[in-house]
Amino acid sequence: MRYIVGVDVGGTNIVVGTVAQDGSELVGVVSEPTRSEEGADAVVERIISLSRASIAEAKGKEIAGVGIGSPGPLDTKTGVVLLTPNLGWVNMPLRDRVAAGLGLPATLDNDANCAIFGEWWRGAARGAEFVVGLTVGTGIGGGIVLNGDIYHGASDIAGEIGHMTIDSTGRLCKCGNYGCLEAYASGPAIAARAVEGIEAGAESALPTYVAGDLGLITAQVVYEAAHDGDAYALEVVRDTAKFLGAGVASIINIFNPQVVVICGGVTLAGDKLFVPLRSEVKRRAFKPAVDVCRILPGELPGTAGVWGAAAVFIKRTWGRV
């Protein structure tokens, strides 16, 4: 059995694991903070070091290659990351640098594409033909899987769901546009909206979760307070559900998928997010499309991108997964 190293390069963490070609197991999962502020060279060295550590934990298994998922936009044919708003890279030949460092063939695809491909292969969307997904973390990414293939579009940009405009005169996004979904419902955006409300006078126990330092409030802290019954935190989560619901409703009307899978830390909010999100989608999208679509949390927390990056390598090398 051949194995493939899957590399998931995120804005916050790099996760690497080694995946069996038939999808039967994932071994040697290792992770470190991305620390993009140290520069691209340091991140590449970290990817190579983590990949070697994962291969070592795979204990002698035959390693066929490396699949890499990176924030984009990127050029999948040349293996170049064109631009990453959350990492600060421009025209970075990530695929070839990792391949040279490990002495293995490599593929490159968008990190969100990989996460959704992983969920299609071995997670919540397994068995579906038409899948659209969102990855909600440092940013919001997306992926579209049609008949077992990632849909890339004419220039590898398809699936940038986080940069769907939901308010044409809204909040400034890191991409330079105004009103992007990412500017409202990514992890940092959720935290920022919570802090803004508290600073404007909203009553909440949230400051007690961070010893009064509002700069330490994260989306996870908001979810925790919501689960504990904090009314303001619940309001922030419900507003997040409305923003995501507006985006998902548009996706459902456009693509008519069988599954919309939502991955990332936002799933920690559980039913407090998903119940109002599904209600918002039902209110906005066409009923025949809503009736056939399941909106599900991802089933591969922390490793969907690893599974998917490996699956991309398998698909491009051997034609099928």
N, C-alpha and C positions, 0 to 999 in steps of 0.2 A: 504494500500500500504506500502510495506517495503522499507526502504532506506538503502543505503550502503555508508559509508565514504570512499572516494577515496583520497589517499595520494600520491602526486608526489614529490619524494625527488630528487632534482636536485643539480648540483654542485654549483649553485649560490643561488637558492631559493627553499623553500619548499612551495608547494601549496596544500591546502586541501579543499575539497568540499563534499557535501552530495548529492547523486544521487538516484533518484527514480529507483526501480528495472526494471520498464518498459522503462526507458530512457526518460521519459516525462519531467523531470526537473532536474536542478542542483541548489542547494541552499547552502547558508552559505559558500561561497568561501572566504577563508582567506589565507594570505601568509606572510612569513617572510624570511629574508636571512638565508641561511643554516648555515653559519659561521662554517664550518667544522673544522677550525683551533682550535676551542674550545674543540674538542674531541667528540667521539661517544656518550658518556653519555649525553652531552649537546644537541646533535642533537636529540637523542631519546626523551628527555624531551620536546624539542620544538615540535616534531611531536605530542606527546600526548597532549600538551597544545593547539595546533592549532586544533587538532581533537575535543577536548572538546568544543572549541569555535565554530566550525562548527556545531556540534551537538546542541549546545545551540541556534544557529541561525535557525536550522531546526524546532524549536518550537514544541516539543512534538511528532514528527514523530517517528514511530517505526524503530529503528536502528538495522539491522540484523547483521552487521559485518563491517570489515574494509579491504579494498584492498590497498596494498602498492606497489608502483613502486619505485625501487631503482636502481642506477647504479650497474653494475655487473662487472665480472661474479658472478653468485650466484647459489644456489641449491634451486629450487622452491619446492621440496618435503619436505625438512627440514626447509625451511624458513631462510637459512643462507646466508648472503652476504659473498662470498669467498674472493673477492678482488675488491677494487674500486680505480683505479689510481687517480681519481680526488678528492676523499674524504679521502683516506688513511686508509680505513678499511680493516681488514683481519679477516675472519671467525667470523663475527658479527651476532648473532642470532636475527636479526632485527624483523622478524615476531613475534616471541614469546615475545620479550620484549614489543612491542607495544600492542599485545593482552593482556598481563598481566596488563599493565598500564591502559588500557581502560576497561578491563573486557569484551571483545568482541572477537569472533573468527576473525581470520585474514588470509589473503593470501599474498604471496609475488611474484612479477615477476619483470623482468627487466623494468626499467623506459621507455626505448625506445619502447620495446614491448607494454607497456601499451599505450603510446602515439599513436602508429600506430593502435592498437586495438580500441582505442577511435575514431580515424578518420574513421576506418572501420564501427564502430557501429553508430556513430552520426555525422560524418564529411564528408570530401572531397571524401573518398573512399566508402561511404555508397552504399550498393547494389552490390559491386564487389565481385567475388569469390577469385580472386588471386591478392593479394596486397603486395607490398613491400614499406617500407617507411624509410626515414632518419629523424633523429632529429638533427638539427644543432644548437648547443649552446656552452656551456663551452667545451664540447667534441662533437663527432659525434656518435650517436647511430643508431640502425636500428631495424626494426621489419618486420616479414614475417607472413602474414595471409593467410592461405590456407583453403578454404571451411569453413570459420567461426571459425577456430582454429588458435591460435598462434603456429607457428612451432618453437620448441625449440631445435631440434637436439638431438643427443645421450647423451649429458651431459649439456644441458641448455645453450650452447654457441652460438647457431645459431642466426644470425642477427647482429653480431658485424661488421657492415658494415664500421664503422669508422676506423677499423683496417685492412681494405683491403689495400694491398701494391700497390701504384700507381707509386712508384719510388724506386727501390730496393736499391739505394745508396743515398736516399734523406734525408730529414730533420728527426731529432730524435724526436720520439713521446714519450709521457709520459708513454706509455706501455713498452718502452724499445726497440721497433722495429724501423727501419728506413723506411721512405717513406710512412707512413700510410696516408690515406685520411684525417684523423683527424689533422695531423700535418700541413696540407695545407689549409683546408677549415672550421675548427671550428672557432668560434668567436675569441678566443685569437690568433689563427694562422693568421686569416685575418688581425687583428690589427698588429701583429708582422711583417708580410710581408710589410704592409704599412709603418711602422716605418723604417724598414730596407731600403726601397727604398728612403725615405726622407733623412735618414742619409747618403746614398750613393750619394745624390745630386739631386734627382728628384724634379722638381718644382711642388709645390702643395700649395693650400690654407689650407690644413688640419691642419697645426700648428695653424692657426688663430682660429680654432674651439675649441681649448683647451688652449688658451692663451699662446701658445708656449711650453707647457709641453707635450712632445711627449708621456710620460708615461700615459697620460690620453686618448690617442686615443684608441677607441674601434671599433669593427666592425660596431656598430650603427653609430658612427661618420663618418666612411668611407661611409656608405650608404647615410647618409645625404649629405655629400659633393658630392657624385656621382649624387644624385638627383638635386643638385645645379649646376651641370655641370662641376665640377672639373675634368680635363682630367686625372690626375693621379689616383684619386679615382675611376674613371670609368675603368681605366686599371686594378686596383686591383680587382674590381668586375668582370670584364670579365675573368681575370685569375682564379678567384674563380669558375666561371661558367665552365671553361674548366676542372678544377680539379674534380668538382662534376660531370660533364658530362662524364668524363672517368669512374668514379665509377658507375654511373647510367647505362651507356652502358653495362658494365659487368653484372650488376644485370639483365638487360633486356634480355641479351643473355642467362643467366643461368636459370632464373625463368620464363621468358615469361609472366609477369604479365599484368593485365588489367589496373592497376593504380600504378604509383609510386608517393607517396605523400611525400612532403618535408615540415617538420615542424620546427619551431624555429625562432629565430630572423633574420636569413638569408632571410626569406620571405619579410622582410621590404625593401629589394632591388628591389622588384617588377620585372617588365619586363626587367629592366637592367640586372638582373640575369637570369630570366627564358627564355628569348628569346635566348641568346647565349648558355645557358645550353641545351635547346632542339635541337639547331643546332648541338652542339657537339655530342649529343647522336645520332642524325640522321646520322652524319658522321661516327660514330664508330660502331653502333649496326646493326644487321641484319634487313633488311627492313620489313619482315613479322612480326617480333616482335615489331618493332617501330610503325608500322601501327595500331596495336590494343591497344597500351599503351598510356594512358594519364599521363602526368607529371604535377602534380598539387601542389599548395601550400596548406598547411593545413587550415582547416576552423574553427579550435577550438583553436585559439591562447591563450596560457597561461593555458588552461584547458584540453587539449587532454589527458594528462597523468592522470588527475583526473577521467575523464570519463572512460578511459581504465582500470585503477586500479580497479574501481568499477565493471566494466564489467568482469574482471578476477575473482573477488570474486563471482559474479553471476553465471558465467559459471561453476566454480568448485563446487559451492554449489548446484545449481539447474539444471545443465546440459546444459543450453542454455541461450542465451541472445536474 
